[in-house]
Each structure stands twice: as C-alpha cells, then as structure tokens.
Amino acid sequence: MKTAFPEGFLWGGAVAANQCEGAWLEDGKLPNVTDVMVGIGTDGKHPGVKWNDETGKWEMALKDGKKYLSHEAIDLYHRYPEDLKLMGGMGFKAFRTSIAWSRIFPRGDEEEPNEAGLVYYDKLFDEMLKNGMQPVVTLSHYETPLYLVTEYGGWKNRKLITFFERYARTVFERYKDKVKYWMTFNEINVAFRMPFAGAGILSDNPESPVEALTKKEIYQAVHHEFVASSLAVKACHEIIPDAKIGAMLTCSSVATYPYTCSPEDAFGTLSYKRQTYFFGDVMCRGYYPAYIYRVWEEEDCAPVMEQGDDEILACYPVDYLAFSYYRSGVWHEAEEKDKVSEGSVTSGSGTGFTNPYLTECSPAPWCWPVDPKGLRYTCNELYDRYQIPLFIVENGIGLDEGPDENGVINDPVRTKYLEDHLRQVAEALKDGCDIMGYLWWGPIDVVSAGTGEMKKRYGFVYVDRNNDGEGTLARSKKVSYERYKEIIESNGAAL
C-alpha cells in the first residue's frame, strides 16, 4: 500500500516521569519542581514553597487542602511491564519518557549517583526494547531537583551547568547501549510563562516567588540552560556516537495567524512567533539571533555570559528539533499587544483571540481550537528555517470521559483528531519536510501538567483514577486503541 510515511518512521507515544511514575519519594528520590507545583485547586503557577526567614531561602511547603495527584500518578513506577505491553500492543516503534533527574541525583549536586534510580531506568528501558520500542528520553521534563532551586537559586546559578552535565554524562554512560534518541530540556521556551517549572527558578522576594522574577533573571537562567544543553550534546556525541540528541520546544505558537492583513497584525504575529524561534535559533543554529539584542538593550535584560560560551553554543547545536503541537492561534495586535508578553508561549498557543475559520474545538472546559493543517504549517515553517530533522513528540487531545454501562470507552473525537492530524503530517512529508516520527501525547491517561487533574484524559488506554484520588488504577483499552494500531501496522496507509 502506498504511503507518504518513510520506512523506519517512529510511531509511538509520549509521557513524562513526573506525570505518570508516582513513587515521588521512593528508592532515594527527592522532590523536583513539578512535585510541588501542580495540585488540584492550584493554578499551576504558584509552587508549594514558603520563605524561611532564618535561612533566607525557600523551602518546600505543600499547600493545605490540595491534592497532588502526581505523587502517586498512575503508578507506572511499579506497573511499567503492564503499561509497556499495552503500548507495544499498538505496534509502537518508540516510546518517549523522561528520566526524573532527582531519582539519579536526589539533591542534584551529589558527586555520585543514586544506584536505585539507575537500576529502575535500566529495567524500564529493557522493557521498552523487549516490546519493540526505541526509548526516546528527555533529560529534564520540568524536573529540576527542588534542592537546586532552594539551595542554589536554580538555573540563575551557573553551577547548575556543571550539575546538569554530570547528570547527563552519568545517564549517557549507563544507557549508551539502550537509548539512541535523547532530548535535553522539555519545552524550554515556556521559561517566561512558567519560570519555576520551565527554568527552575524562584525570585528572592519572600512575598512573591514567581511574579517578582525579572526578565533579566529569566534570560540568565535560559542562557545557562542553553550552555548546559550544548555541553550535553557534546557529551552525547562523545559517549554514544550513534545516538541523536535534540532540542524540544512547544511549537503551537508557530501556527499563529494574523487576524487581518494589516502590517500591524502581520508584524505582531512575527514578533510573537519569535518568542519561540529565539530558542530554536540558539539551539539549532548555534548562536543568538540579531533581533534579541534590541530587546536586551531596550529592556536592560541581557544575561551575563562568560568567555567561551558563544563557542560552546556554536560548536554543539542539536541533531534534530523535537516539538509539541496541539492547536493554532490568532494574533490581533489591537487586542493582544497590551496583554501578551514573552510569558505567553504555551503548549496551546498563548493568544486568546478566536479564529472564526476554525469550526471545531476540544470539548469544554478546555475548548482548544482543532487545527490539523496548523501542524503541516508548523512542520514547513520549522523545516524551512532550520533544515534539520523534525520529530513530532507531542500531539493529542484531552477529553473528560469514562466507561459506559457496558464498560466501553468510545472516543470518536480522539480518533478523528488523530486521523486528521496524521493526514497533515503525510502532507508535510510530501512537502519535503524531514520528519523522524510521531508520538501521541499521552497514549495512557496521565496527570495533567497544567491542572494536576486526571479527568483531562489523552490516552488510548484508560486508567481508573479520578480527580479525588480514588480508583483502582486498572487499565482498559479505549476504542481509539485499535484505530491507532491499524494506522501503525499499515505505516500510515490505513489513513
């Protein structure tokens, strides 16, 4: 059967350790930033920390009355053989997850790693390979060890470059025969909107852990992440010569359309998209783009760089660009210019203006516009700009659903979303885009990164757990499971 998808295309799915593993303090692991960030009833921005006047530092203080479902999540830590067998049953060629940094170096600054954490990922990756899946591993998926933030100030402190490089080299050496696809920082371009999770930093203002952060502090943290990412690329190439290591951005904002053909809307759209391109330009091209220097000068927010940093960035760009895409956006300069800043880049595109030409949206309460062609547009924009392989590592739709009276979970909305977006991936391949694979987010229900809920379900596999924390954790296939399996078996011809 004729298909646009090349032989060896990496079909699969993606999750993150902090959203599925649970066991948040087991086998030597200590908290990471996400462990204290998202709970039912929190807003996803204000972390569970408090200022200690005696030490002059932040410390963990989970919020009373909030449920942190991620602490147990779906218990993949103990149930991974069952879950990976279900993923393999769909014919997955690849499975993306992250290594929880604080399982390997619980504080983050230790000289020696935690062997129990290393053993767990040995078993996890072995099980993936046993089920026919290549592990695709993110080094840091919003998982900076909390101690590095409270003790060192997080990524504002240059010492974290050394700690991250030690961590990266440790896992590269350990898993060099098992993992050939790596990424450094998940959605690094959310740093301005989610500085605690995305950049691992807090302010020094006891009254305001997040809002008091300055642009200069965030750019400084991001610069340190850039250097750390480049050094991880260097280490990966040295230790695993046949591996590929990429950057990972949220790129829904690339599919942002001008509301009108006015120059203001057109240039406003460009400026908004540059908030994403800035990160890709540094990590894929190896240097800071010209347009950022004007921002730094006019807003007095340039980061401090050390001699040799520019050489590190130039010598070790990434091998591929991985990205998430969920929806498109619209830029209307008159409506947005006073509301949207660098803090707007999100997984779902930060603009709030409705596109009148899109008639479908995901069900309430999330109501994201559904724009499959936006994925083709994004692939073309990114490939034209960077000319390196692309990897779609997150795409999916969250639904509030459950079994009917017969125990069946019929999810035609998910199936249609999947089919429509994959048809546009096929078109992007025909356009000439070099696309390594497609990973659905998340193929098994996990805890939402944005709201800490279970009811926002993305999976082809249902997990019996509710927002109140109750449930048996039993797994069951949704109707969409068989459809994705059919598409994979035919290498896309079944579309």
LINZI-V485363 format. One record per backbone hydrogen bond with DSSP energy under -1.0 kcal/mol. NH is the residue of the N-H (numbers start at 0). CO is the residue of the C=O. Records with the same first field share a line. If there is no record, write none. Layout:
NH->CO ; CO
//
This chain:
8->5
9->435
10->8
11->437
12->93
13->439
14->95
18->15
19->16
20->16
23->70
25->22
28->25
29->101
32->143
35->32
36->33
37->33
39->66
41->38
47->35
48->46
49->58
51->56
55->51
56->51
58->49
60->47
65->62
68->66
70->67
71->68
72->68
74->71
75->19
76->20
77->74
78->74
79->75
82->78
83->79
84->80
85->81
86->82
87->83
88->84
89->86
90->87
91->86
92->10
93->10
94->133
95->12
96->135
98->137
102->99
104->100
113->103
117->113
118->114
119->115
120->116
121->117
122->118
123->119
124->120
125->121
126->122
127->123
128->124
129->125
130->126
131->128
132->127
133->92
135->94
136->180
137->96
138->182
139->183
145->30
149->145
150->146
152->148
153->147
154->199
155->152
156->153
159->156
160->157
162->158
163->159
164->160
165->161
166->162
167->163
168->164
169->165
170->166
171->167
172->168
173->169
174->170
177->174
178->174
181->243
182->136
183->245
185->139
187->247
189->186
190->187
193->189
197->193
198->194
200->194
202->208
207->204
212->209
217->213
218->214
219->215
220->216
221->217
222->218
223->219
224->220
225->221
226->222
227->223
228->224
229->225
230->226
231->227
232->228
233->229
234->230
235->231
236->232
237->233
238->234
239->235
242->239
243->179
245->181
246->319
248->321
250->323
253->250
255->253
256->328
258->330
265->261
266->262
267->263
268->264
269->265
270->266
271->267
272->268
273->269
274->271
275->272
276->272
277->273
279->275
280->276
281->277
282->278
283->279
284->280
285->281
291->288
292->289
295->291
296->292
297->293
298->294
300->295
308->305
311->307
312->308
313->309
314->310
315->311
317->282
318->244
320->388
321->246
322->390
323->248
324->393
328->254
330->256
334->331
335->331
336->332
338->335
339->335
343->340
344->341
348->345
357->354
361->367
365->362
366->362
369->359
374->371
376->372
377->373
378->374
379->375
380->376
381->377
382->378
383->379
384->380
385->381
386->382
389->433
390->320
391->436
392->322 ; 390
393->322
398->456
403->407
406->403
414->410
415->411
416->412
417->413
418->414
419->415
420->416
421->417
422->418
423->419
424->420
425->421
426->422
427->423
428->424
429->425
430->426
431->428
432->427
435->389
437->9
438->391
439->11
440->394
444->460
446->18
447->452
451->447
456->398 ; 454
459->442
460->442
461->475
463->473
464->462
465->469
468->465
472->463
475->461
477->459
478->408
480->477
483->479
484->480
485->481
486->482
487->483
488->484
489->485
490->487
491->486
492->489
494->491
//
